[in-house]
Amino acid sequence: MITEEFTRMMDGNEAAAWGAKLARAEVVPAYPITPQTELISHIATFIAEGKMKAEYIKVEGEHTAMAAGIGASTAGARVFTASSSQGLVFMEEPLWQPPGRRLPIVMCWVNRSMAPLGGLRPDHNDALLQRDTGWIQLYCENSQEVLDTILMGYKIAENNQVYLPVAVNYDGYFVSATATPTTVPAQTKVDEWLPPYKHEWYSLMPEDFRAPPMRDFLQVRLGVAEANEKAKKIIEEVDTDYKKVFGRGYDGLLEEYNCDGAEAVIVTMGSMTGTARDVVDEMREKGKKIGLIKLRGFRPFPTEEWQKIAPKYKAIGVVDRNNSFGSAGGGVVSMELARALYHVEDKPLLVNFHVGLSGTDVTMNQIEYMCNETLLAAETGEVKNAVDWVETHDLGEVM
């Protein structure tokens, strides 16, 4: 048992394994797929060395991994698993079950582009493809946030106002295989903050049998919708409480960074946010009135929070590391934001950028370009390109 916290370099996959260990996950159905293989390998090592007490189920595929997780969670176990890309799609049929059954599974979606449009490197299409399933989706910037978000994920998922599964997303390679300083809290401290899991609605165990409530399909769907809405407040409360106890917080669903006096902002998710912070800092030092909004929670979408803050800005540039082919226009995040702001009277202009697709690097030059284009829209009152494929431009050498 880790009696004292420690800090050392670790990549996102190792940090995720520590998160599952500290949360005392009891059942881990596992199937390897790049780039999350090292995550479940770390957990297997913890269990083999007697450092983690959990049932590790080696299955023949991702579909079975989720099926096993559903059974274990229904029986009353705290469940953890992970997948990526094609594995997540193979898992999709049972992936719809946990929200409807109100099972608080926590799972890592280690983002990787979908074949054949991509390869082994990350973009967000694998996760955003699941946006209608009812899973809560939180996106992490670095290893520390991965570990912390897994712990927070169980606290959110197991809240009796929520009882929904939580997907902790982080970019393959850029986070999964990149080591950054990470603090691992003491197990005793985590145990005090995260009590053992017990579903208050039902249990299939003979010694504590409680039948699930009988509900029709409309009640089930309304229940999942209402739970997502309630989760917005719970996510904020859990984040605040986590910061109070462990000293780290992530502003709930979204974070405004260096936005004081900004006339325009860009919106990022995941690992590119760290690069965007540096670019925004440099541009602010040059007098450019640009800020950054990190979108941490995509599901539930923080509609009310966006409606509150958006009128402060003249233009918002949404950076989409995804495609939605044949859509009304642009990427998934930009379309969500456009709908959220539809009834806002003083809504800003929206500029949409496609970048980092199929795991290409998102460079400082590209981010500076997107910031300048968003500022230009704010200054002129016009959007030059509603949807801008950034990688089609020659922006010179990487900064």
Buried (B, 14 or more C-beta within 10 A) or exposed (E): EBEEBEEEEBBBBBBBBBBBBBBBBBBBBBBBBBBBBBBBBBBBEBBEEEEBEBBBBEBEEBBBBBBBBBBBBBBBBBBBBBBBBBBBBBBBEBBBBBBBBBBBBBBBBBBBBBEEEBBBBBBBBBBBBBBEBBBBBBBBBBBBBBBBBBBBBBBBBBBEEBBBBBBBBBBBBBBBBBEBEBBBBBBEBBBEBBEEBEBEEBBBEEEEEEEEEEEEEEEBBEBBEEBBEBBBBBBBBBBEBBBEBBEBBBBBBBBBBBBEEBBBBBBBBBBBBBBBBEBBEBBBEEEBBBBBBBBBBBBBBBBEBBBEBBEBBBBBBBBBBBBBEEEEEBBBBBBBBBEBBEEEEEBBBBBBBBBBBBBBBBBBBBBBBBBBBBBBBBEEEEBEEEBBEBBEEEBEEEB
